[in-house]
Amino acid sequence: MENTTKKKILKRGIGATVLLLGVLQFVPADRSNPPVEKEVDAPPAVRDVLRRACYDCHSHETVWPWYSRVAPVSLLVAHDVGEGREELNFSRWNFADAAVESRVRHRVWHEVEEEEMPLWFYVPLHPEARLSAADKETLRAWALASTAPATTAGPVLSTEDVR
């Protein structure tokens, strides 16, 4: 293939990419923060850890960073926050009974203990979300202070648990 043909293909590819990124800026990403229904019932030390490490994805109090306004990253961030809120939402901490709340607290601890949360790709951009040994102990004590047995199977919440 000629050198000029390769350059034309490269220029067209770059042009198409720039055009696509420009068009994507007009695709809205949902960055809403609905009202808090019920705050998590926990001691202040626990709430501080949860706010710092969990609330951006698991509450209606998300702090949307600057890059959440630039597509295509905005679409990825909005998707991840939506999934996080669907899985567990600390702004909807209204459980049918104490046993359900206890299972959720145990599941939160399990996710932290297994280093599944916070997500590995979130922490480098949000170093304040990195959990220290003291943070983990705070969450462990909170989870284990609840009365129901720990369960690790299934989702953190189901739609029946919250209302």
PyMOL commands that place a pseudoatom at each C-alpha (Angstrom):
pseudoatom trace, name=CA, resn=MET, resi=1, chain=A, elem=C, hetatm=0, pos=[0.000, 0.000, 0.000]
pseudoatom trace, name=CA, resn=GLU, resi=2, chain=A, elem=C, hetatm=0, pos=[1.291, 3.432, -0.847]
pseudoatom trace, name=CA, resn=ASN, resi=3, chain=A, elem=C, hetatm=0, pos=[2.400, 5.803, 1.847]
pseudoatom trace, name=CA, resn=THR, resi=4, chain=A, elem=C, hetatm=0, pos=[-0.126, 8.467, 0.744]
pseudoatom trace, name=CA, resn=THR, resi=5, chain=A, elem=C, hetatm=0, pos=[-2.972, 5.929, 0.878]
pseudoatom trace, name=CA, resn=LYS, resi=6, chain=A, elem=C, hetatm=0, pos=[-2.000, 4.987, 4.435]
pseudoatom trace, name=CA, resn=LYS, resi=7, chain=A, elem=C, hetatm=0, pos=[-1.952, 8.672, 5.398]
pseudoatom trace, name=CA, resn=LYS, resi=8, chain=A, elem=C, hetatm=0, pos=[-5.417, 9.210, 3.880]
pseudoatom trace, name=CA, resn=ILE, resi=9, chain=A, elem=C, hetatm=0, pos=[-6.820, 6.239, 5.795]
pseudoatom trace, name=CA, resn=LEU, resi=10, chain=A, elem=C, hetatm=0, pos=[-5.210, 7.473, 9.005]
pseudoatom trace, name=CA, resn=LYS, resi=11, chain=A, elem=C, hetatm=0, pos=[-6.560, 11.028, 8.515]
pseudoatom trace, name=CA, resn=ARG, resi=12, chain=A, elem=C, hetatm=0, pos=[-10.058, 9.731, 7.793]
pseudoatom trace, name=CA, resn=GLY, resi=13, chain=A, elem=C, hetatm=0, pos=[-9.929, 7.457, 10.831]
pseudoatom trace, name=CA, resn=ILE, resi=14, chain=A, elem=C, hetatm=0, pos=[-8.832, 10.313, 13.080]
pseudoatom trace, name=CA, resn=GLY, resi=15, chain=A, elem=C, hetatm=0, pos=[-11.472, 12.593, 11.565]
pseudoatom trace, name=CA, resn=ALA, resi=16, chain=A, elem=C, hetatm=0, pos=[-14.208, 10.001, 12.083]
pseudoatom trace, name=CA, resn=THR, resi=17, chain=A, elem=C, hetatm=0, pos=[-13.106, 9.475, 15.691]
pseudoatom trace, name=CA, resn=VAL, resi=18, chain=A, elem=C, hetatm=0, pos=[-13.128, 13.216, 16.415]
pseudoatom trace, name=CA, resn=LEU, resi=19, chain=A, elem=C, hetatm=0, pos=[-16.552, 13.545, 14.770]
pseudoatom trace, name=CA, resn=LEU, resi=20, chain=A, elem=C, hetatm=0, pos=[-17.932, 10.610, 16.769]
pseudoatom trace, name=CA, resn=LEU, resi=21, chain=A, elem=C, hetatm=0, pos=[-16.591, 12.040, 20.039]
pseudoatom trace, name=CA, resn=GLY, resi=22, chain=A, elem=C, hetatm=0, pos=[-18.121, 15.414, 19.148]
pseudoatom trace, name=CA, resn=VAL, resi=23, chain=A, elem=C, hetatm=0, pos=[-21.522, 13.863, 18.459]
pseudoatom trace, name=CA, resn=LEU, resi=24, chain=A, elem=C, hetatm=0, pos=[-21.340, 11.855, 21.695]
pseudoatom trace, name=CA, resn=GLN, resi=25, chain=A, elem=C, hetatm=0, pos=[-21.140, 15.118, 23.661]
pseudoatom trace, name=CA, resn=PHE, resi=26, chain=A, elem=C, hetatm=0, pos=[-24.818, 15.642, 22.802]
pseudoatom trace, name=CA, resn=VAL, resi=27, chain=A, elem=C, hetatm=0, pos=[-25.872, 12.258, 24.223]
pseudoatom trace, name=CA, resn=PRO, resi=28, chain=A, elem=C, hetatm=0, pos=[-27.094, 13.025, 27.742]
pseudoatom trace, name=CA, resn=ALA, resi=29, chain=A, elem=C, hetatm=0, pos=[-25.886, 10.957, 30.677]
pseudoatom trace, name=CA, resn=ASP, resi=30, chain=A, elem=C, hetatm=0, pos=[-28.162, 10.734, 33.717]
pseudoatom trace, name=CA, resn=ARG, resi=31, chain=A, elem=C, hetatm=0, pos=[-26.307, 12.523, 36.502]
pseudoatom trace, name=CA, resn=SER, resi=32, chain=A, elem=C, hetatm=0, pos=[-29.301, 12.982, 38.758]
pseudoatom trace, name=CA, resn=ASN, resi=33, chain=A, elem=C, hetatm=0, pos=[-29.296, 12.807, 42.527]
pseudoatom trace, name=CA, resn=PRO, resi=34, chain=A, elem=C, hetatm=0, pos=[-32.867, 12.012, 43.630]
pseudoatom trace, name=CA, resn=PRO, resi=35, chain=A, elem=C, hetatm=0, pos=[-33.930, 12.971, 47.155]
pseudoatom trace, name=CA, resn=VAL, resi=36, chain=A, elem=C, hetatm=0, pos=[-32.670, 10.837, 50.027]
pseudoatom trace, name=CA, resn=GLU, resi=37, chain=A, elem=C, hetatm=0, pos=[-35.528, 8.624, 51.232]
pseudoatom trace, name=CA, resn=LYS, resi=38, chain=A, elem=C, hetatm=0, pos=[-33.962, 7.386, 54.454]
pseudoatom trace, name=CA, resn=GLU, resi=39, chain=A, elem=C, hetatm=0, pos=[-30.386, 7.747, 55.650]
pseudoatom trace, name=CA, resn=VAL, resi=40, chain=A, elem=C, hetatm=0, pos=[-28.458, 4.664, 56.721]
pseudoatom trace, name=CA, resn=ASP, resi=41, chain=A, elem=C, hetatm=0, pos=[-28.883, 4.060, 60.446]
pseudoatom trace, name=CA, resn=ALA, resi=42, chain=A, elem=C, hetatm=0, pos=[-25.308, 3.731, 61.669]
pseudoatom trace, name=CA, resn=PRO, resi=43, chain=A, elem=C, hetatm=0, pos=[-22.900, 5.364, 64.112]
pseudoatom trace, name=CA, resn=PRO, resi=44, chain=A, elem=C, hetatm=0, pos=[-21.142, 8.516, 62.840]
pseudoatom trace, name=CA, resn=ALA, resi=45, chain=A, elem=C, hetatm=0, pos=[-17.817, 6.701, 62.319]
pseudoatom trace, name=CA, resn=VAL, resi=46, chain=A, elem=C, hetatm=0, pos=[-19.507, 4.137, 60.066]
pseudoatom trace, name=CA, resn=ARG, resi=47, chain=A, elem=C, hetatm=0, pos=[-21.386, 6.818, 58.129]
pseudoatom trace, name=CA, resn=ASP, resi=48, chain=A, elem=C, hetatm=0, pos=[-18.112, 8.700, 57.605]
pseudoatom trace, name=CA, resn=VAL, resi=49, chain=A, elem=C, hetatm=0, pos=[-16.466, 5.624, 56.060]
pseudoatom trace, name=CA, resn=LEU, resi=50, chain=A, elem=C, hetatm=0, pos=[-19.521, 4.868, 53.928]
pseudoatom trace, name=CA, resn=ARG, resi=51, chain=A, elem=C, hetatm=0, pos=[-19.731, 8.469, 52.685]
pseudoatom trace, name=CA, resn=ARG, resi=52, chain=A, elem=C, hetatm=0, pos=[-16.062, 8.582, 51.772]
pseudoatom trace, name=CA, resn=ALA, resi=53, chain=A, elem=C, hetatm=0, pos=[-15.764, 5.150, 50.166]
pseudoatom trace, name=CA, resn=CYS, resi=54, chain=A, elem=C, hetatm=0, pos=[-19.248, 4.143, 49.013]
pseudoatom trace, name=CA, resn=TYR, resi=55, chain=A, elem=C, hetatm=0, pos=[-21.676, 7.026, 48.536]
pseudoatom trace, name=CA, resn=ASP, resi=56, chain=A, elem=C, hetatm=0, pos=[-20.516, 8.159, 45.081]
pseudoatom trace, name=CA, resn=CYS, resi=57, chain=A, elem=C, hetatm=0, pos=[-21.901, 4.946, 43.578]
pseudoatom trace, name=CA, resn=HIS, resi=58, chain=A, elem=C, hetatm=0, pos=[-24.270, 3.676, 46.272]
pseudoatom trace, name=CA, resn=SER, resi=59, chain=A, elem=C, hetatm=0, pos=[-26.377, 6.699, 47.248]
pseudoatom trace, name=CA, resn=HIS, resi=60, chain=A, elem=C, hetatm=0, pos=[-28.350, 9.639, 45.935]
pseudoatom trace, name=CA, resn=GLU, resi=61, chain=A, elem=C, hetatm=0, pos=[-25.520, 11.898, 47.123]
pseudoatom trace, name=CA, resn=THR, resi=62, chain=A, elem=C, hetatm=0, pos=[-23.111, 11.235, 44.266]
pseudoatom trace, name=CA, resn=VAL, resi=63, chain=A, elem=C, hetatm=0, pos=[-20.419, 13.850, 43.740]
pseudoatom trace, name=CA, resn=TRP, resi=64, chain=A, elem=C, hetatm=0, pos=[-20.117, 13.909, 39.944]
pseudoatom trace, name=CA, resn=PRO, resi=65, chain=A, elem=C, hetatm=0, pos=[-16.481, 14.538, 38.910]
pseudoatom trace, name=CA, resn=TRP, resi=66, chain=A, elem=C, hetatm=0, pos=[-15.589, 16.757, 35.950]
pseudoatom trace, name=CA, resn=TYR, resi=67, chain=A, elem=C, hetatm=0, pos=[-14.999, 13.765, 33.690]
pseudoatom trace, name=CA, resn=SER, resi=68, chain=A, elem=C, hetatm=0, pos=[-18.598, 12.650, 34.223]
pseudoatom trace, name=CA, resn=ARG, resi=69, chain=A, elem=C, hetatm=0, pos=[-19.530, 15.501, 31.877]
pseudoatom trace, name=CA, resn=VAL, resi=70, chain=A, elem=C, hetatm=0, pos=[-17.365, 14.362, 28.951]
pseudoatom trace, name=CA, resn=ALA, resi=71, chain=A, elem=C, hetatm=0, pos=[-18.561, 11.559, 26.672]
pseudoatom trace, name=CA, resn=PRO, resi=72, chain=A, elem=C, hetatm=0, pos=[-17.937, 8.676, 26.359]
pseudoatom trace, name=CA, resn=VAL, resi=73, chain=A, elem=C, hetatm=0, pos=[-16.691, 8.566, 29.967]
pseudoatom trace, name=CA, resn=SER, resi=74, chain=A, elem=C, hetatm=0, pos=[-19.883, 10.304, 31.150]
pseudoatom trace, name=CA, resn=LEU, resi=75, chain=A, elem=C, hetatm=0, pos=[-21.948, 7.402, 29.843]
pseudoatom trace, name=CA, resn=LEU, resi=76, chain=A, elem=C, hetatm=0, pos=[-19.738, 4.843, 31.595]
pseudoatom trace, name=CA, resn=VAL, resi=77, chain=A, elem=C, hetatm=0, pos=[-19.812, 6.725, 34.907]
pseudoatom trace, name=CA, resn=ALA, resi=78, chain=A, elem=C, hetatm=0, pos=[-23.603, 7.156, 34.775]
pseudoatom trace, name=CA, resn=HIS, resi=79, chain=A, elem=C, hetatm=0, pos=[-23.983, 3.448, 33.992]
pseudoatom trace, name=CA, resn=ASP, resi=80, chain=A, elem=C, hetatm=0, pos=[-21.716, 2.394, 36.871]
pseudoatom trace, name=CA, resn=VAL, resi=81, chain=A, elem=C, hetatm=0, pos=[-23.510, 4.682, 39.349]
pseudoatom trace, name=CA, resn=GLY, resi=82, chain=A, elem=C, hetatm=0, pos=[-26.880, 3.371, 38.164]
pseudoatom trace, name=CA, resn=GLU, resi=83, chain=A, elem=C, hetatm=0, pos=[-25.750, -0.216, 38.702]
pseudoatom trace, name=CA, resn=GLY, resi=84, chain=A, elem=C, hetatm=0, pos=[-24.287, 0.642, 42.099]
pseudoatom trace, name=CA, resn=ARG, resi=85, chain=A, elem=C, hetatm=0, pos=[-27.504, 2.301, 43.248]
pseudoatom trace, name=CA, resn=GLU, resi=86, chain=A, elem=C, hetatm=0, pos=[-29.523, -0.638, 41.987]
pseudoatom trace, name=CA, resn=GLU, resi=87, chain=A, elem=C, hetatm=0, pos=[-27.361, -3.137, 43.878]
pseudoatom trace, name=CA, resn=LEU, resi=88, chain=A, elem=C, hetatm=0, pos=[-27.277, -1.158, 47.150]
pseudoatom trace, name=CA, resn=ASN, resi=89, chain=A, elem=C, hetatm=0, pos=[-28.487, 2.357, 47.861]
pseudoatom trace, name=CA, resn=PHE, resi=90, chain=A, elem=C, hetatm=0, pos=[-27.617, 3.921, 51.207]
pseudoatom trace, name=CA, resn=SER, resi=91, chain=A, elem=C, hetatm=0, pos=[-30.167, 6.680, 50.466]
pseudoatom trace, name=CA, resn=ARG, resi=92, chain=A, elem=C, hetatm=0, pos=[-32.971, 4.096, 50.553]
pseudoatom trace, name=CA, resn=TRP, resi=93, chain=A, elem=C, hetatm=0, pos=[-32.121, 2.401, 53.834]
pseudoatom trace, name=CA, resn=ASN, resi=94, chain=A, elem=C, hetatm=0, pos=[-35.697, 1.483, 54.686]
pseudoatom trace, name=CA, resn=PHE, resi=95, chain=A, elem=C, hetatm=0, pos=[-35.900, -2.236, 55.275]
pseudoatom trace, name=CA, resn=ALA, resi=96, chain=A, elem=C, hetatm=0, pos=[-38.973, -4.306, 56.027]
pseudoatom trace, name=CA, resn=ASP, resi=97, chain=A, elem=C, hetatm=0, pos=[-37.407, -5.795, 59.148]
pseudoatom trace, name=CA, resn=ALA, resi=98, chain=A, elem=C, hetatm=0, pos=[-34.230, -5.998, 61.203]
pseudoatom trace, name=CA, resn=ALA, resi=99, chain=A, elem=C, hetatm=0, pos=[-33.240, -9.388, 59.763]
pseudoatom trace, name=CA, resn=VAL, resi=100, chain=A, elem=C, hetatm=0, pos=[-33.109, -7.969, 56.238]
pseudoatom trace, name=CA, resn=GLU, resi=101, chain=A, elem=C, hetatm=0, pos=[-31.041, -4.998, 57.402]
pseudoatom trace, name=CA, resn=SER, resi=102, chain=A, elem=C, hetatm=0, pos=[-28.707, -7.349, 59.227]
pseudoatom trace, name=CA, resn=ARG, resi=103, chain=A, elem=C, hetatm=0, pos=[-28.188, -9.454, 56.097]
pseudoatom trace, name=CA, resn=VAL, resi=104, chain=A, elem=C, hetatm=0, pos=[-27.405, -6.325, 54.098]
pseudoatom trace, name=CA, resn=ARG, resi=105, chain=A, elem=C, hetatm=0, pos=[-24.889, -5.149, 56.697]
pseudoatom trace, name=CA, resn=HIS, resi=106, chain=A, elem=C, hetatm=0, pos=[-23.209, -8.565, 56.624]
pseudoatom trace, name=CA, resn=ARG, resi=107, chain=A, elem=C, hetatm=0, pos=[-23.134, -8.478, 52.825]
pseudoatom trace, name=CA, resn=VAL, resi=108, chain=A, elem=C, hetatm=0, pos=[-21.518, -5.013, 52.868]
pseudoatom trace, name=CA, resn=TRP, resi=109, chain=A, elem=C, hetatm=0, pos=[-18.802, -6.355, 55.146]
pseudoatom trace, name=CA, resn=HIS, resi=110, chain=A, elem=C, hetatm=0, pos=[-18.354, -9.447, 52.965]
pseudoatom trace, name=CA, resn=GLU, resi=111, chain=A, elem=C, hetatm=0, pos=[-17.800, -7.253, 49.876]
pseudoatom trace, name=CA, resn=VAL, resi=112, chain=A, elem=C, hetatm=0, pos=[-15.188, -5.196, 51.749]
pseudoatom trace, name=CA, resn=GLU, resi=113, chain=A, elem=C, hetatm=0, pos=[-13.514, -8.221, 53.344]
pseudoatom trace, name=CA, resn=GLU, resi=114, chain=A, elem=C, hetatm=0, pos=[-13.194, -9.944, 49.955]
pseudoatom trace, name=CA, resn=GLU, resi=115, chain=A, elem=C, hetatm=0, pos=[-11.828, -6.680, 48.485]
pseudoatom trace, name=CA, resn=GLU, resi=116, chain=A, elem=C, hetatm=0, pos=[-14.651, -6.566, 45.960]
pseudoatom trace, name=CA, resn=MET, resi=117, chain=A, elem=C, hetatm=0, pos=[-15.519, -3.060, 47.152]
pseudoatom trace, name=CA, resn=PRO, resi=118, chain=A, elem=C, hetatm=0, pos=[-14.551, -0.369, 46.531]
pseudoatom trace, name=CA, resn=LEU, resi=119, chain=A, elem=C, hetatm=0, pos=[-13.908, -1.371, 42.942]
pseudoatom trace, name=CA, resn=TRP, resi=120, chain=A, elem=C, hetatm=0, pos=[-10.243, -1.612, 41.944]
pseudoatom trace, name=CA, resn=PHE, resi=121, chain=A, elem=C, hetatm=0, pos=[-10.613, 0.897, 39.103]
pseudoatom trace, name=CA, resn=TYR, resi=122, chain=A, elem=C, hetatm=0, pos=[-12.404, 3.472, 41.275]
pseudoatom trace, name=CA, resn=VAL, resi=123, chain=A, elem=C, hetatm=0, pos=[-9.765, 3.872, 43.978]
pseudoatom trace, name=CA, resn=PRO, resi=124, chain=A, elem=C, hetatm=0, pos=[-6.913, 5.304, 41.835]
pseudoatom trace, name=CA, resn=LEU, resi=125, chain=A, elem=C, hetatm=0, pos=[-9.137, 8.228, 40.778]
pseudoatom trace, name=CA, resn=HIS, resi=126, chain=A, elem=C, hetatm=0, pos=[-10.624, 8.570, 44.283]
pseudoatom trace, name=CA, resn=PRO, resi=127, chain=A, elem=C, hetatm=0, pos=[-7.824, 7.836, 46.783]
pseudoatom trace, name=CA, resn=GLU, resi=128, chain=A, elem=C, hetatm=0, pos=[-10.057, 8.948, 49.669]
pseudoatom trace, name=CA, resn=ALA, resi=129, chain=A, elem=C, hetatm=0, pos=[-12.103, 5.795, 49.013]
pseudoatom trace, name=CA, resn=ARG, resi=130, chain=A, elem=C, hetatm=0, pos=[-9.165, 3.542, 49.890]
pseudoatom trace, name=CA, resn=LEU, resi=131, chain=A, elem=C, hetatm=0, pos=[-10.086, 1.715, 53.083]
pseudoatom trace, name=CA, resn=SER, resi=132, chain=A, elem=C, hetatm=0, pos=[-7.534, 1.616, 55.874]
pseudoatom trace, name=CA, resn=ALA, resi=133, chain=A, elem=C, hetatm=0, pos=[-7.348, -1.235, 58.363]
pseudoatom trace, name=CA, resn=ALA, resi=134, chain=A, elem=C, hetatm=0, pos=[-9.199, 0.995, 60.851]
pseudoatom trace, name=CA, resn=ASP, resi=135, chain=A, elem=C, hetatm=0, pos=[-11.939, 1.713, 58.282]
pseudoatom trace, name=CA, resn=LYS, resi=136, chain=A, elem=C, hetatm=0, pos=[-12.358, -1.999, 57.644]
pseudoatom trace, name=CA, resn=GLU, resi=137, chain=A, elem=C, hetatm=0, pos=[-12.541, -2.723, 61.362]
pseudoatom trace, name=CA, resn=THR, resi=138, chain=A, elem=C, hetatm=0, pos=[-15.215, -0.034, 61.756]
pseudoatom trace, name=CA, resn=LEU, resi=139, chain=A, elem=C, hetatm=0, pos=[-17.324, -1.644, 59.019]
pseudoatom trace, name=CA, resn=ARG, resi=140, chain=A, elem=C, hetatm=0, pos=[-16.694, -5.152, 60.360]
pseudoatom trace, name=CA, resn=ALA, resi=141, chain=A, elem=C, hetatm=0, pos=[-17.804, -4.210, 63.872]
pseudoatom trace, name=CA, resn=TRP, resi=142, chain=A, elem=C, hetatm=0, pos=[-20.934, -2.502, 62.506]
pseudoatom trace, name=CA, resn=ALA, resi=143, chain=A, elem=C, hetatm=0, pos=[-21.861, -5.492, 60.359]
pseudoatom trace, name=CA, resn=LEU, resi=144, chain=A, elem=C, hetatm=0, pos=[-21.210, -8.083, 63.034]
pseudoatom trace, name=CA, resn=ALA, resi=145, chain=A, elem=C, hetatm=0, pos=[-23.125, -6.096, 65.669]
pseudoatom trace, name=CA, resn=SER, resi=146, chain=A, elem=C, hetatm=0, pos=[-26.326, -6.944, 63.817]
pseudoatom trace, name=CA, resn=THR, resi=147, chain=A, elem=C, hetatm=0, pos=[-28.273, -9.994, 64.902]
pseudoatom trace, name=CA, resn=ALA, resi=148, chain=A, elem=C, hetatm=0, pos=[-29.048, -12.061, 61.795]
pseudoatom trace, name=CA, resn=PRO, resi=149, chain=A, elem=C, hetatm=0, pos=[-26.600, -14.666, 60.519]
pseudoatom trace, name=CA, resn=ALA, resi=150, chain=A, elem=C, hetatm=0, pos=[-24.270, -13.630, 57.720]
pseudoatom trace, name=CA, resn=THR, resi=151, chain=A, elem=C, hetatm=0, pos=[-25.260, -14.581, 54.212]
pseudoatom trace, name=CA, resn=THR, resi=152, chain=A, elem=C, hetatm=0, pos=[-23.106, -14.056, 51.183]
pseudoatom trace, name=CA, resn=ALA, resi=153, chain=A, elem=C, hetatm=0, pos=[-25.259, -15.542, 48.460]
pseudoatom trace, name=CA, resn=GLY, resi=154, chain=A, elem=C, hetatm=0, pos=[-27.369, -13.429, 46.166]
pseudoatom trace, name=CA, resn=PRO, resi=155, chain=A, elem=C, hetatm=0, pos=[-27.633, -9.700, 45.667]
pseudoatom trace, name=CA, resn=VAL, resi=156, chain=A, elem=C, hetatm=0, pos=[-27.195, -7.214, 48.481]
pseudoatom trace, name=CA, resn=LEU, resi=157, chain=A, elem=C, hetatm=0, pos=[-30.824, -6.172, 48.123]
pseudoatom trace, name=CA, resn=SER, resi=158, chain=A, elem=C, hetatm=0, pos=[-33.808, -7.289, 46.203]
pseudoatom trace, name=CA, resn=THR, resi=159, chain=A, elem=C, hetatm=0, pos=[-36.684, -5.022, 45.276]
pseudoatom trace, name=CA, resn=GLU, resi=160, chain=A, elem=C, hetatm=0, pos=[-38.795, -6.746, 47.942]
pseudoatom trace, name=CA, resn=ASP, resi=161, chain=A, elem=C, hetatm=0, pos=[-36.338, -5.715, 50.668]
pseudoatom trace, name=CA, resn=VAL, resi=162, chain=A, elem=C, hetatm=0, pos=[-36.676, -1.983, 50.093]
pseudoatom trace, name=CA, resn=ARG, resi=163, chain=A, elem=C, hetatm=0, pos=[-39.926, -0.048, 50.466]
for i in range(1, 163): cmd.bond("trace and resi %d" % i, "trace and resi %d" % (i + 1))
show_as sticks, trace
zoom trace
